[in-house]
Amino acid sequence: MDRLAAVRFNNVGKYYYFSTRLDLHKGDKVVVETVRGLELGELISELKDMSEFKLETELKPVIRLANQADLEVDAFNKDRAVIAFDICKQIIAESGLDMHLINCEYTLDSSKIIFMYTADERVDFRELLKRLASEFKCRIELRQVGPRDKAKIIGGLGNCGMPLCCSSFLGEFDGISINMAKNQLLAINIDKISGACGRLLCCLKYEDEAYKEIKKKYPKIGTISTFNKRSVKVVGLNVLSELVKIDDQGNISFITLEEYNLGMPMEVLKEKAAKEAEAAADNKTKNKQKQKNAANRNQNKGKKPNQVKKVKTINKQVDVTSETPKIKKKQKPKKQVAEKVKEQQNPVDKQVKANKTGKKQIDKTKKKPISKNLGPKPQIEQVEKKVNSNQKKQSRNNKKRYFNNKRKPGAPKQAKGSQNGQQ
């Protein structure tokens, strides 16, 4: 069964398909018949089944696998082509023709020589053909090529410092237009976007589809939009840096694509976000405080009112549950107790002493009033009231005794009932 073989004749160039029944593998040298004659080529891939392709024309077969003799003939023809190139170049100079010779090749059977050249205008090379035929005694073919083919045959380095794409891996030339350079936002400088051949760079086509896809996210140049509450115009783009160039009434500036879509500078957006975060944090703290207060109220619902105390603090009010403390009266020393008894028995002496000295004597028995903020009055105030009332009664009795003794110094005191009976 016939299988398909892809054969290339130069190191870099277009490959052609042939049919074969031989057992061949990638990299094998084969001899095939072409329009130019017998040629030596190289298999660039493994054999494929013919059923995978729909072929409309019949393919020429691979004649044979190249042997050592074929390889030696090919090397000999290359040496002869160098000599033929110099002879042809000399004849062109003698003829005064306006043409530039590029390359010379021999077919494998040496039946034909192919000369490649470039020329700006049409050249009449009839006399040249006669002289070349008489010199080499074989068929002569003069083929005019363009500047791209010239760069592909000669080779060289591109603007990037790498070998030319056409001489390293490109098999065919695709159409390149100036719109591709505009789509990639390149400066329309012919010297910068042209290659070694003088035509537009082949690499402009490599990224054209990617730029078309990316630019869908960006605004078109010339569109008018609102940014930071002002009307601005888009005057340029930088796809690699994701920047948009805007004109704000003569002020040219670059902003990011995100800022353009949001319509605000990033600094303003950050401040806004910080304020929103602070507000959210405040709301959280308030909600937590409300929940705590609600929980405290629920705990205090079942308790008696006299067991709950409200203690005021600087910022908040807290409920404290505790019983009223019982205050124990401190025991005074015996000397102070004796002095108090004397004062209670002789209150007039105390007043006389106060008048002589002119100083007010402080009644130490009286205690300072307890602050009203502590809620219900403690039991100690009731105790103090009883003590004060007893002291007042005792002082009254002492005064009565004193005045009675002064009026009747030696006489005993008579009862009130007896006096009334005598009267």
C-alpha positions, 0 to 999 in steps of 0.5 A: 500500500502506498504511503505519503512522504514529505520531502524537503530539498534544502535545509530550509524551504517548502516541502513536497509530498511524494508517494512510496512503498519503501520502508523509509524513516525521518531523516533518510536521504531519497532521490525523487523526480521533479519538474527540474529533473532528478533531485536529492531530498530529505524526509522531514517526517515519518510516513503517513497513510494515504487514507488520511488525506483527500488527494485530487492529483496523483503524486510522483513516486520516490525513486529510491533511497539515496546511496553513497554514490548519490551523496558523492555526486551531490557534493561534487555538484555543489563544488561545480556550482561555486565555479559556475557562479563565478563564471556567470558573474563575470559574463554578466559584468562583461555584458553590462546587464543590470542584474544581481546574481544570487545563487547557482544550483545543479540537478543531481544528474547534472543535466541542468544549471539554475541561476537565481538573480534579482533585478529592478527592471526587466532584463534582456538576457538572450545573449547571456543565455547563449554564452552560458550554454556554450560555456557549460554545455547543458540546459540553462535556467535563469530565475528571477526572485524577489527580495524575500527569497533573496534573504531566505537564500543568503540568510543573515541576522534580524533586528532581534539578533537571531537568524532570519525566520525565513532562513531558519524555519519558515517554509512559506511567506504569509501576507504582511500588511501595515495594519498589523503594525497599527494594531500592535500600536507600533510607531510607523517608522519604516526603518524599524518595522522592516526586515533585512529584505527591506519589506515588513517584518514577518514576525508582525504576524506572529502576535497579531491575533493575540493583540486583537483579542487583548484589545477587546478589553481596552477602549478605542482611541478617541473615545470620550468618557468620565474619569474622576468626575471629569470628561477625558479623551483616550489618546493612546494605549499601552497593552503590555503595561495595561495603561490607558493614555488620557487627555484631561483638557491638555493634561496628558496622563497614564492610568491603569485599565482598572482605574479607567473601568472604575472611573476613579484613581486608585488612591481615592478608591483605597481611602474609600475602602479604608473608611468603609472598613472602619465603619464596618468595624464600628458597627461590629463593636456596637452590635457586640455591646448591644448583645452584651447589654441584652444578655445582662438584662435577660439575666437580671429579669428573674432577680429581686429589685433590692438585690440589684445595684446600679453602679455608675462608671465613666462610659457605661452602666453595669448591674452588680448583684449583691446584698447590702453590707452590714457595717459593724461599729468600731469599739472605741478605747476606754478613755474616749468612752469616759470622756464622752460620758462626762460631756454628756453629763456636763454639757454646760461645761462644754459650752463654757469652754467653747466660749472661753476659747472662742473656738468651735468644738467638733462633735466627734460623735456625729458622723458624716452622712453616707453618699446617696448614690449607694442606693438604699440607706444602710442599717447604720443610719438607723442605729445612729438616729437611736443613739442621737435621740438617747443623747438628747433626752439625757442632756435634757434631764441633766439640764433640768437637774442643774437648774433645780439644784441652783434654785434650791441648793439644800432643799430636796426636790418635790414632786409636781403632784404634791405642789398642786395639792397644797395650792 
